[in-house]
Amino acid sequence: MTEKSVLIERRGAVAIVWLNRPEHRNAYTPEMAVRIQEALVECDADDDVRVIVVTGSGDHFGVGADFGIDWRDPQAHAVESLSEPEKAPWNLTTPIIAAINGDAIGVHLTWAMQADIRIVASDARIAFSFNRVGIMPDRNSMWLLPRLAGFGPAMDLLLTGRTIMGDRMMQWGLASESVPAAEVLPTALAFAEDIATYCAPASVTVTKRLMYEFLEEPDRIRAYNRERRTLNWIRTLGETLRGIDAITNKKKPAWGTSKHTRIPAELR
């Protein structure tokens, strides 16, 4: 990557995407938004990358918009349209973990909410602060937050823009773990390495895909049958035997599928 505001680091089967403007507390720019998406898509295309971790350089995950930009300029927001929905984080095949190592304010928080798993620093300041600067919440947060935290807490956080701490974020179901700041990235990497080693690539991809699909499926029976058809197909891929062999013989599994394995269209 030539853009220094976003960097990619590889650690085995895990890719770390760094928000890298520490001298500006990783403040958001439209260019950074483009580079983050490019980094996620690049890592997702690499079959050897099993998990992506996104974190901030320095002491912050990110403090929101760079106030030095003229935010009245429509061009400042042009990159925000989801013109390629297949590149949205929830549509990528690779699990994404947000390692919220410090304050996550405004757009940085709505970025983090698009990850599949979140680890947060217990003393991080967390705020959907949009209404406090005269704009509205973005990046699908009004669709997603009620589904994660419930309608009441979502209304509280989005309407007031008030600040909560990382430990409260976990208590409200918006993060999986709340740990001291120094432990955030190691904890996220441990999650990532566990998935990359002990979970089959194809079944992880299918699980992620169906989880997001079922957020929009109101018919429980339809979801049940879709799940059952997909399970019956997954069983034909041979990974179950590999997993059982690894558990039985107390060894690391030698998976045989790819994260880019697609659910056959006829199973819908």
C-alpha positions in Angstrom: 0.0 0.0 0.0 1.4 3.4 -0.9 -1.0 5.4 1.2 0.6 5.7 4.6 -2.6 6.4 6.5 -3.5 2.7 6.2 -0.9 -0.1 6.4 -1.2 -3.8 6.0 1.0 -6.2 8.1 1.0 -10.0 7.6 1.5 -12.3 10.6 1.1 -15.8 9.2 -2.6 -16.4 8.3 -3.6 -13.1 10.0 -3.5 -9.7 8.3 -3.4 -6.6 10.5 -4.9 -3.4 8.9 -3.4 -0.4 10.7 -5.2 3.0 10.8 -2.0 4.9 10.7 -2.3 8.7 11.4 -1.2 8.5 15.1 0.0 12.1 15.0 -3.6 13.1 14.3 -5.0 10.5 16.7 -6.0 8.6 13.5 -8.5 11.2 12.5 -10.7 10.3 9.6 -10.3 11.6 6.1 -12.2 10.5 2.9 -9.0 9.2 1.5 -8.5 7.0 4.6 -12.0 5.5 4.0 -11.0 4.5 0.5 -7.7 3.0 1.7 -9.4 1.0 4.4 -11.8 -0.5 1.9 -9.0 -1.3 -0.5 -7.0 -2.9 2.3 -9.9 -5.1 3.4 -10.6 -6.2 -0.2 -6.9 -6.9 -0.8 -6.7 -9.1 2.2 -9.9 -10.8 1.5 -8.7 -11.7 -2.0 -5.7 -13.5 -0.5 -6.6 -17.1 0.2 -3.8 -17.4 2.7 -5.3 -14.6 4.9 -7.8 -16.4 7.2 -8.6 -13.5 9.5 -8.3 -9.7 9.3 -7.6 -7.6 12.4 -8.2 -3.8 12.2 -6.6 -1.6 14.8 -5.2 1.9 15.4 -1.6 3.0 15.5 -0.6 4.8 18.7 -3.0 5.3 21.6 -6.3 5.6 19.7 -8.4 3.6 17.4 -9.6 6.8 15.9 -11.2 10.1 17.2 -13.6 10.7 14.3 -13.5 13.2 11.5 -10.5 15.4 10.8 -11.9 18.9 11.6 -9.4 20.4 9.2 -11.5 19.3 6.2 -14.4 21.4 4.8 -17.2 18.9 5.5 -19.7 21.1 3.7 -18.0 20.1 0.4 -20.0 17.3 -1.2 -16.8 15.8 -2.6 -15.7 15.1 1.0 -18.5 12.6 1.2 -18.5 11.2 -2.3 -16.5 8.1 -1.4 -19.1 7.1 1.2 -21.7 5.6 -1.2 -21.8 1.8 -1.1 -21.7 1.5 -4.9 -20.0 -1.9 -4.7 -22.0 -3.8 -2.0 -20.0 -6.9 -2.6 -17.0 -5.1 -1.0 -18.8 -4.2 2.2 -17.2 -5.8 5.2 -20.1 -8.0 6.0 -20.0 -9.4 2.4 -16.3 -10.3 2.4 -15.5 -13.9 3.0 -12.8 -13.3 5.7 -13.8 -12.7 9.4 -12.9 -9.2 10.5 -11.9 -8.4 14.1 -11.8 -4.8 15.3 -9.1 -4.3 17.9 -10.4 -1.1 19.5 -7.1 -0.2 21.3 -8.3 3.3 22.4 -10.9 6.0 21.9 -13.3 5.2 19.1 -15.4 8.2 18.2 -17.9 8.9 15.4 -17.0 7.3 12.1 -14.3 5.2 13.7 -16.9 3.6 15.9 -19.2 3.0 13.0 -16.3 1.4 11.1 -15.6 -0.8 14.0 -19.2 -1.9 14.2 -18.9 -3.3 10.7 -16.4 -5.9 11.9 -17.6 -9.3 12.9 -16.0 -9.4 16.3 -14.9 -6.5 18.5 -12.3 -6.4 21.3 -12.2 -3.1 23.2 -10.0 -1.3 25.7 -11.8 -1.1 28.9 -10.9 2.6 29.4 -11.5 3.6 25.7 -14.0 6.4 25.2 -16.8 5.2 22.9 -19.2 7.7 21.3 -21.5 7.8 18.4 -21.0 11.6 18.6 -22.6 12.6 15.2 -25.5 14.6 16.6 -23.1 16.6 18.7 -21.5 17.9 15.6 -24.7 18.5 13.7 -24.8 15.4 11.5 -26.5 12.0 11.7 -25.1 8.6 12.4 -23.6 6.8 9.4 -22.3 3.5 8.0 -25.5 1.5 8.6 -25.4 2.1 12.4 -29.1 2.9 12.6 -29.8 -0.5 11.0 -27.2 -2.5 12.9 -27.2 -1.1 16.5 -30.8 -2.0 17.3 -30.1 -5.6 16.2 -27.0 -5.8 18.4 -27.9 -3.9 21.6 -31.7 -3.6 21.4 -33.8 -0.6 20.3 -33.6 1.3 23.7 -29.8 1.3 24.0 -29.4 2.1 20.3 -31.7 5.1 20.6 -29.7 6.2 23.7 -26.3 6.0 22.1 -27.3 7.4 18.7 -29.6 10.2 19.8 -27.5 11.5 22.6 -24.1 10.9 21.2 -22.9 10.5 24.7 -19.6 8.9 25.7 -19.5 5.5 27.4 -16.4 3.5 28.3 -15.2 0.3 26.7 -16.3 -1.9 29.5 -19.9 -0.6 29.1 -19.7 -1.3 25.4 -19.1 -4.9 26.2 -21.9 -5.0 28.8 -24.3 -3.7 26.1 -23.3 -6.5 23.7 -21.4 -4.3 21.3 -18.0 -6.0 22.0 -16.9 -9.6 22.9 -14.1 -8.7 25.3 -13.1 -5.6 27.3 -9.4 -5.7 28.4 -6.7 -3.2 29.3 -5.5 -1.2 26.3 -2.2 -3.0 26.1 -3.9 -6.3 25.8 -6.4 -5.4 23.0 -4.2 -6.3 20.0 -2.8 -9.5 21.6 -6.3 -10.6 22.5 -7.6 -9.9 19.0 -4.7 -11.7 17.5 -5.3 -14.7 19.8 -8.9 -14.8 18.6 -7.7 -14.5 15.0 -5.1 -17.2 15.2 -7.5 -19.6 16.9 -10.0 -19.2 14.1 -7.3 -19.5 11.5 -5.9 -22.7 13.0 -8.8 -24.6 14.4 -11.8 -23.6 12.2 -12.4 -24.8 8.7 -12.1 -22.1 6.0 -15.3 -23.0 4.1 -17.5 -23.5 7.2 -16.3 -20.1 8.7 -17.2 -18.3 5.4 -20.6 -20.0 5.3 -21.3 -19.2 8.9 -20.5 -15.5 8.4 -22.5 -15.3 5.2 -25.6 -17.0 6.7 -25.4 -15.0 9.9 -25.7 -11.7 8.0 -28.3 -13.2 5.6 -30.5 -14.2 8.5 -30.5 -10.7 10.0 -32.9 -9.9 7.1 -34.8 -13.2 7.2 -38.1 -12.9 9.1 -39.2 -16.4 8.4 -37.7 -18.7 11.0 -38.7 -21.9 9.1 -37.2 -20.7 5.9 -33.9 -19.9 7.7 -34.0 -23.3 9.4 -34.4 -25.1 6.1 -31.7 -22.9 4.3 -29.4 -23.8 7.2 -30.1 -27.5 6.9 -29.6 -27.6 3.2 -26.3 -25.8 3.6 -25.2 -28.1 6.4 -25.9 -31.1 4.3 -23.7 -29.7 1.5 -20.9 -28.7 4.0 -20.7 -32.3 5.1 -19.7 -33.4 1.6 -16.5 -31.2 1.7 -14.5 -33.6 3.9 -13.7 -31.1 6.6 -15.7 -32.9 9.3 -13.4 -35.9 9.0 -10.3 -33.7 9.1 -11.7 -31.9 12.2 -12.5 -35.2 14.0 -9.1 -36.6 13.1 -7.4 -33.5 14.6 -9.4 -33.6 17.8 -9.0 -37.4 18.2 -5.3 -37.3 17.6 -4.7 -34.0 19.5 -3.1 -32.3 16.5 -3.7 -29.2 14.5 -6.2 -29.8 11.7 -5.0 -29.9 8.0 -8.0 -28.2 6.4 -8.6 -28.9 2.7 -11.1 -26.1 1.7 -10.7 -22.4 0.9 -12.4 -19.4 2.4 -13.6 -18.6 -1.1 -15.7 -21.7 -1.3 -19.2 -20.5 -2.3 -22.6 -21.9 -1.3 -24.2 -23.5 -4.4 -27.0 -21.3 -5.7 -29.4 -24.1 -5.9 -29.3 -24.4 -2.0 -31.1 -21.1 -1.6 
